[in-house]
Amino acid sequence: MDSDCIYLDYHATTPLDPRVRDAMEPYFFEHFGNPSSALHRYGWKAEAAVSAARRTVAELIGAAEPQEIIFTSGATESVNLALKGIALQNEGGHIITAKTEHNAVLDTCRWLERRGYRVTYLDVDSEGFIDWGQLERSFAPDTLVVSIMHANNEVGTIQDIAAIGALCRQRGVLFHTDATQAIGKVPFSVDQCNVDLASFTAHKFYGPKGCGVLYVRKRFPRIRLEPLIHGGGHEFGLRSGTVNVPGIVGLAKALEIAVAEYDQESRRLKELRDQLWAALSESYPQAVVNGPRLDDHADRRLPGNLNVSFPGIEAESLISFLGNVAVSTVSACGSGEHRISHVLEAMGIGEQRARSAIRIGVGRFTTHEQIERAIGYFQAALKKASARVVAM
């Protein structure tokens, strides 16, 4: 990475770990075969690599068998296959999700609504946790699936998906979780969490872009999905298309590393995050954390997540003064209209506070030295942004 730039946007994407790159490299050149080529050694070698990766991923997430792992192009495709794949097996029905889900889920649900399916969007509290009472009341005789993300991509809220999954199991309803932000960062087992379908992607845990997973339970219950992509019957008939062998190898290696290093890395990220927050709150006493409290010892927030509002300062204005610090604003521009984050809006945060919110994500390659430098950049930027407000 650019030594002059301090990357603090790890929720958006992560750099490829060199160990992952090394694992992938032979499959670009030496072992470049198509796994579907069953009559020569190039195809055999590629197929063996994909099968080994499938076994590794299945074991690391607690799947009962490798065939429950479907490789896709990323979490967005996995979400679409999960929700549309279930819905299209039925002529109508009901889906439950939350207002704070990623747009991959929300836009898919809106697409289904336009085709006659009913969707309940659950409210959340001020920390981003779903309304349990509303969830329990929302089940209907024709509820097909509940889709609740494991960890939020903006404010880091970690939902109790094991309890949600248990409730769904009691009602005979399938449970899907978008585990994109959680995989490799918090403990995750599809069996222990009562998950029937799970979506995630490699580039959120230091793997390659363009490769994701959909976990599909095959026993108790056996789930059947309607394929969205046809032509060749790859991935057990659920996802046709030439298999991305280097990406799959890299995904498995990245997940292996993330799970092995989770305990140590989690403690380190919390320390760096808290160090940054302490300095920011001292420099700008009005600053406020969005999402679960940082001192919440129940581990209900992603360890590397820091979402902060600086009341009185527009987030984009502050970012413009940060120079070499890469962070993101949680507001978005759509159809020419400036909108606040749908996540913060659902949490009941006022518009002014939402417009001053910045999402910061620390990660594997963040160092104490970088945090110290970032603190200096933030302090200078806060003074400039505050001066601009006063001048106006």
C-alpha positions as CSV (number, residue, x, y, z in Angstrom):
1,M,0.0,0.0,0.0
2,D,1.0,3.6,-0.5
3,S,3.2,4.4,2.5
4,D,2.0,8.0,2.6
5,C,-1.6,7.1,2.8
6,I,-3.2,5.7,6.0
7,Y,-6.0,3.3,5.0
8,L,-8.8,3.3,7.5
9,D,-11.7,2.0,5.3
10,Y,-11.4,-1.7,6.0
11,H,-15.2,-2.2,5.9
12,A,-15.2,-1.2,2.2
13,T,-12.5,-3.7,1.2
14,T,-9.2,-5.1,2.4
15,P,-5.9,-5.5,0.7
16,L,-4.9,-8.9,-0.5
17,D,-2.7,-10.7,2.1
18,P,0.6,-11.7,0.6
19,R,0.1,-15.2,1.9
20,V,-3.1,-15.4,-0.1
21,R,-1.5,-14.0,-3.2
22,D,1.2,-16.7,-3.0
23,A,-1.4,-19.4,-2.7
24,M,-3.3,-18.1,-5.7
25,E,-0.4,-17.5,-8.0
26,P,0.2,-21.0,-9.4
27,Y,-3.5,-21.2,-10.5
28,F,-3.0,-18.2,-12.8
29,F,-0.1,-19.7,-14.7
30,E,1.1,-23.3,-14.0
31,H,-2.3,-24.8,-13.0
32,F,-4.6,-22.7,-15.2
33,G,-7.0,-25.5,-16.2
34,N,-10.8,-25.5,-16.2
35,P,-12.1,-27.7,-13.4
36,S,-14.8,-29.0,-15.8
37,S,-12.1,-30.4,-18.2
38,A,-12.3,-33.9,-16.9
39,L,-10.1,-35.6,-19.5
40,H,-6.6,-34.2,-18.8
41,R,-4.4,-33.3,-15.9
42,Y,-4.8,-29.5,-16.2
43,G,-8.5,-30.0,-15.4
44,W,-7.8,-32.5,-12.7
45,K,-5.4,-30.2,-10.9
46,A,-7.9,-27.3,-11.0
47,E,-10.8,-29.5,-9.8
48,A,-8.7,-30.8,-7.0
49,A,-7.9,-27.3,-5.9
50,V,-11.5,-26.3,-5.9
51,S,-12.5,-29.4,-4.0
52,A,-9.8,-28.8,-1.4
53,A,-11.0,-25.2,-1.0
54,R,-14.6,-26.3,-0.6
55,R,-13.6,-28.7,2.1
56,T,-11.6,-26.0,3.9
57,V,-14.4,-23.4,3.8
58,A,-17.0,-26.0,5.0
59,E,-14.9,-27.0,7.9
60,L,-14.1,-23.5,9.0
61,I,-17.7,-22.4,9.1
62,G,-19.0,-25.6,10.6
63,A,-20.9,-26.9,7.5
64,A,-21.8,-30.6,7.6
65,E,-20.5,-31.3,4.1
66,P,-18.5,-29.6,1.4
67,Q,-21.4,-29.7,-1.0
68,E,-23.1,-27.1,1.1
69,I,-20.6,-24.5,-0.1
70,I,-21.5,-22.8,-3.4
71,F,-18.9,-20.5,-4.9
72,T,-20.2,-17.2,-6.4
73,S,-18.8,-13.9,-7.6
74,G,-19.3,-12.3,-4.3
75,A,-21.8,-11.6,-1.4
76,T,-24.2,-9.6,-3.6
77,E,-24.7,-12.6,-5.9
78,S,-24.9,-14.9,-2.9
79,V,-27.7,-12.8,-1.3
80,N,-29.6,-12.7,-4.6
81,L,-29.4,-16.4,-5.1
82,A,-30.4,-17.1,-1.5
83,L,-33.5,-14.8,-1.3
84,K,-34.7,-15.0,-4.9
85,G,-33.8,-18.7,-5.0
86,I,-36.1,-19.4,-2.1
87,A,-38.9,-17.0,-3.2
88,L,-39.1,-18.3,-6.7
89,Q,-39.7,-21.8,-5.5
90,N,-43.0,-20.4,-4.2
91,E,-45.8,-18.5,-5.9
92,G,-45.8,-15.6,-3.4
93,G,-45.0,-15.5,0.3
94,H,-43.6,-13.4,3.1
95,I,-40.0,-12.4,3.9
96,I,-38.7,-10.7,7.1
97,T,-35.6,-8.5,7.1
98,A,-34.3,-5.4,8.9
99,K,-34.2,-1.7,7.8
100,T,-30.4,-1.6,8.4
101,E,-29.5,-4.4,6.0
102,H,-27.0,-3.9,3.2
103,N,-28.6,-2.8,-0.1
104,A,-27.9,-6.2,-1.5
105,V,-30.6,-7.5,0.7
106,L,-32.9,-4.4,0.6
107,D,-32.9,-4.0,-3.1
108,T,-33.5,-7.8,-3.6
109,C,-36.5,-7.6,-1.2
110,R,-37.9,-4.6,-3.1
111,W,-37.5,-6.5,-6.4
112,L,-39.5,-9.3,-4.9
113,E,-42.1,-6.9,-3.6
114,R,-42.7,-5.7,-7.1
115,R,-43.5,-9.3,-8.0
116,G,-46.1,-9.8,-5.4
117,Y,-44.1,-11.0,-2.4
118,R,-44.7,-9.3,1.0
119,V,-41.7,-8.0,3.0
120,T,-41.6,-6.9,6.7
121,Y,-38.7,-4.5,7.4
122,L,-37.9,-4.7,11.1
123,D,-37.1,-1.6,13.2
124,V,-33.9,-1.3,15.2
125,D,-33.0,0.5,18.4
126,S,-30.5,3.4,18.8
127,E,-27.6,0.9,18.7
128,G,-28.8,-1.0,15.6
129,F,-30.2,-4.1,17.3
130,I,-33.4,-5.5,15.9
131,D,-36.8,-5.2,17.7
132,W,-37.3,-8.7,19.0
133,G,-41.0,-8.2,19.8
134,Q,-41.6,-7.0,16.3
135,L,-39.7,-10.0,14.9
136,E,-41.9,-12.4,16.9
137,R,-45.1,-10.7,15.8
138,S,-44.1,-10.6,12.2
139,F,-44.1,-14.3,11.5
140,A,-47.0,-15.4,9.3
141,P,-48.2,-18.8,8.0
142,D,-46.5,-18.1,4.6
143,T,-43.2,-16.6,5.9
144,L,-40.5,-18.1,3.7
145,V,-37.3,-16.7,5.1
146,V,-35.9,-14.3,7.6
147,S,-32.7,-12.4,6.5
148,I,-30.8,-10.6,9.2
149,M,-27.1,-9.6,8.8
150,H,-24.6,-10.9,11.3
151,A,-22.6,-7.6,11.6
152,N,-23.5,-4.2,10.2
153,N,-21.2,-2.7,7.7
154,E,-21.6,0.9,8.9
155,V,-21.9,0.8,12.7
156,G,-20.5,-2.6,13.5
157,T,-23.6,-3.9,15.4
158,I,-23.4,-7.7,15.9
159,Q,-26.8,-9.3,16.0
160,D,-27.5,-12.4,18.1
161,I,-28.0,-14.6,15.0
162,A,-28.0,-17.8,17.1
163,A,-31.1,-16.7,18.9
164,I,-32.7,-15.4,15.7
165,G,-31.9,-18.7,14.0
166,A,-33.3,-20.7,16.9
167,L,-36.6,-18.7,16.8
168,C,-36.8,-19.3,13.0
169,R,-36.2,-23.0,13.6
170,Q,-39.0,-23.2,16.1
171,R,-41.4,-21.6,13.6
172,G,-40.2,-23.8,10.7
173,V,-38.9,-20.7,8.8
174,L,-35.6,-20.6,6.9
175,F,-32.9,-18.2,8.2
176,H,-30.4,-16.4,6.0
177,T,-27.6,-14.2,7.3
178,D,-25.5,-11.8,5.4
179,A,-22.2,-12.7,7.1
180,T,-20.0,-10.5,4.9
181,Q,-18.6,-8.2,7.6
182,A,-18.5,-10.9,10.3
183,I,-16.6,-13.7,8.7
184,G,-13.1,-13.9,10.0
185,K,-13.7,-11.1,12.5
186,V,-16.1,-12.8,15.0
187,P,-16.7,-16.5,15.7
188,F,-19.1,-18.0,13.2
189,S,-20.5,-21.5,12.9
190,V,-23.6,-22.2,10.7
191,D,-24.5,-25.1,13.0
192,Q,-24.1,-23.3,16.3
193,C,-25.9,-20.2,14.9
194,N,-28.8,-22.2,13.5
195,V,-28.1,-20.7,10.0
196,D,-29.7,-22.2,6.9
197,L,-28.1,-19.9,4.4
198,A,-25.1,-17.6,4.7
199,S,-23.6,-15.1,2.3
200,F,-20.0,-13.7,2.3
201,T,-17.2,-12.6,0.1
202,A,-13.4,-12.9,0.2
203,H,-12.4,-9.3,-0.2
204,K,-13.7,-8.4,3.2
205,F,-11.1,-10.7,4.9
206,Y,-8.0,-10.1,2.9
207,G,-8.9,-12.3,0.0
208,P,-9.4,-11.5,-3.7
209,K,-12.3,-9.5,-5.1
210,G,-14.8,-11.3,-7.3
211,C,-15.2,-14.5,-5.3
212,G,-17.8,-15.2,-2.7
213,V,-19.8,-18.0,-1.0
214,L,-23.3,-19.0,-0.4
215,Y,-23.7,-21.7,2.3
216,V,-26.9,-23.8,1.6
217,R,-27.9,-26.3,4.3
218,K,-28.6,-29.8,2.8
219,R,-29.9,-31.6,5.8
220,F,-32.5,-30.8,8.5
221,P,-33.8,-29.1,6.5
222,R,-32.7,-29.7,2.9
223,I,-33.0,-26.4,1.1
224,R,-33.8,-26.2,-2.6
225,L,-33.1,-23.0,-4.5
226,E,-34.2,-21.8,-8.0
227,P,-30.9,-21.1,-9.9
228,L,-30.5,-17.5,-11.3
229,I,-27.8,-18.3,-13.8
230,H,-28.2,-21.1,-16.3
231,G,-25.8,-22.8,-18.6
232,G,-23.6,-25.7,-17.7
233,G,-24.9,-26.7,-14.3
234,H,-21.8,-25.8,-12.4
235,E,-21.8,-25.6,-8.5
236,F,-24.3,-28.5,-8.2
237,G,-26.6,-26.9,-10.6
238,L,-27.1,-23.7,-8.6
239,R,-24.6,-21.3,-10.2
240,S,-23.5,-21.9,-13.8
241,G,-20.3,-20.4,-15.2
242,T,-16.6,-21.2,-15.4
243,V,-15.3,-21.6,-11.9
244,N,-12.9,-18.9,-10.7
245,V,-10.1,-21.2,-9.5
246,P,-7.5,-18.7,-8.3
247,G,-10.3,-16.7,-6.5
248,I,-11.6,-19.8,-4.8
249,V,-8.1,-20.9,-3.7
250,G,-7.5,-17.4,-2.4
251,L,-10.8,-17.3,-0.5
252,A,-10.1,-20.5,1.3
253,K,-6.6,-19.4,2.2
254,A,-7.8,-16.0,3.4
255,L,-10.5,-17.6,5.6
256,E,-8.0,-20.1,7.0
257,I,-5.7,-17.3,8.1
258,A,-8.5,-15.1,9.5
259,V,-9.9,-17.9,11.6
260,A,-6.5,-18.9,12.9
261,E,-5.5,-15.4,13.9
262,Y,-8.9,-14.2,15.1
263,D,-8.2,-14.0,18.9
264,Q,-4.9,-12.1,18.7
265,E,-6.1,-9.8,15.9
266,S,-9.4,-9.0,17.6
267,R,-7.6,-7.7,20.7
268,R,-5.2,-5.7,18.6
269,L,-7.9,-4.0,16.5
270,K,-9.9,-3.1,19.6
271,E,-6.8,-1.5,21.1
272,L,-6.1,0.6,18.0
273,R,-9.7,1.6,17.6
274,D,-10.0,2.7,21.3
275,Q,-6.7,4.6,21.0
276,L,-8.1,6.6,18.0
277,W,-11.4,7.2,19.7
278,A,-9.7,8.5,22.9
279,A,-7.8,11.0,20.9
280,L,-10.8,12.1,18.8
281,S,-13.1,12.6,21.8
282,E,-10.4,14.6,23.5
283,S,-9.8,16.8,20.4
284,Y,-13.5,17.3,19.8
285,P,-15.5,16.8,23.0
286,Q,-18.9,16.9,21.2
287,A,-18.0,13.8,19.2
288,V,-20.3,10.9,19.7
289,V,-20.0,7.2,18.8
290,N,-22.8,5.7,16.7
291,G,-23.8,2.1,17.3
292,P,-23.0,-0.1,20.3
293,R,-20.9,1.3,23.1
294,L,-17.1,0.8,22.8
295,D,-16.9,-0.4,26.4
296,D,-19.6,-3.1,25.8
297,H,-17.8,-6.2,27.1
298,A,-20.5,-8.4,25.5
299,D,-18.6,-8.1,22.2
300,R,-21.7,-6.7,20.4
301,R,-19.6,-4.5,18.0
302,L,-17.0,-5.4,15.4
303,P,-13.6,-4.9,16.9
304,G,-12.2,-2.7,14.2
305,N,-15.3,-0.6,13.7
306,L,-15.6,3.1,14.7
307,N,-18.5,5.2,13.5
308,V,-18.3,8.8,14.8
309,S,-20.4,11.9,14.4
310,F,-18.8,15.3,14.8
311,P,-21.9,17.5,15.5
312,G,-21.6,20.9,13.8
313,I,-19.2,19.6,11.1
314,E,-20.3,18.1,7.7
315,A,-18.6,14.7,7.3
316,E,-17.6,15.4,3.7
317,S,-16.0,18.7,4.7
318,L,-14.0,17.0,7.4
319,I,-12.8,14.3,5.0
320,S,-11.7,16.9,2.5
321,F,-9.2,18.2,5.2
322,L,-7.9,14.7,6.1
323,G,-5.5,14.5,3.3
324,N,-3.9,11.1,3.2
325,V,-6.3,9.4,5.6
326,A,-8.7,7.1,3.8
327,V,-12.1,6.9,5.6
328,S,-15.7,7.1,4.3
329,T,-18.8,9.1,4.9
330,V,-21.8,6.9,5.6
331,S,-24.1,9.2,3.6
332,A,-24.8,8.4,-0.1
333,C,-25.8,10.3,-3.2
334,G,-28.6,8.8,-5.2
335,S,-30.5,10.3,-8.1
336,G,-28.8,13.6,-7.6
337,E,-30.2,13.9,-4.1
338,H,-28.0,13.9,-1.0
339,R,-29.3,11.4,1.4
340,I,-28.2,10.4,4.9
341,S,-27.3,6.8,5.8
342,H,-30.4,4.5,5.8
343,V,-28.7,2.7,8.8
344,L,-28.4,5.8,10.9
345,E,-31.8,6.9,9.9
346,A,-33.3,3.6,11.0
347,M,-31.5,4.0,14.3
348,G,-33.3,7.2,15.0
349,I,-30.2,9.5,14.8
350,G,-31.1,13.0,13.8
351,E,-30.3,14.3,10.4
352,Q,-27.6,16.7,11.5
353,R,-25.8,14.0,13.5
354,A,-26.1,11.6,10.6
355,R,-24.6,14.1,8.2
356,S,-21.6,14.5,10.4
357,A,-20.9,10.8,10.7
358,I,-17.7,9.1,9.5
359,R,-17.1,5.4,9.3
360,I,-13.6,4.3,10.3
361,G,-12.3,0.8,9.9
362,V,-9.0,-0.4,11.2
363,G,-7.6,-3.7,10.0
364,R,-4.8,-6.2,9.7
365,F,-2.2,-3.9,8.2
366,T,-3.0,-0.9,10.5
367,T,-0.1,-0.1,12.8
368,H,0.2,2.0,16.0
369,E,2.4,4.4,14.1
370,Q,-0.3,4.9,11.5
371,I,-2.9,5.6,14.2
372,E,-0.6,8.2,15.8
373,R,-0.2,9.9,12.4
374,A,-4.0,9.6,11.7
375,I,-4.7,11.3,15.0
376,G,-2.5,14.2,14.0
377,Y,-4.3,14.5,10.6
378,F,-7.7,14.4,12.4
379,Q,-6.7,17.1,14.9
380,A,-5.6,19.4,12.1
381,A,-8.7,18.6,10.0
382,L,-11.1,19.2,12.9
383,K,-9.5,22.7,13.5
384,K,-9.9,23.6,9.9
385,A,-13.4,22.3,9.6
386,S,-14.5,24.0,12.8
387,A,-12.9,27.3,11.6
388,R,-14.9,27.0,8.3
389,V,-18.2,26.6,10.3
390,V,-17.4,29.6,12.4
391,A,-16.5,31.7,9.3
392,M,-19.8,30.7,7.7
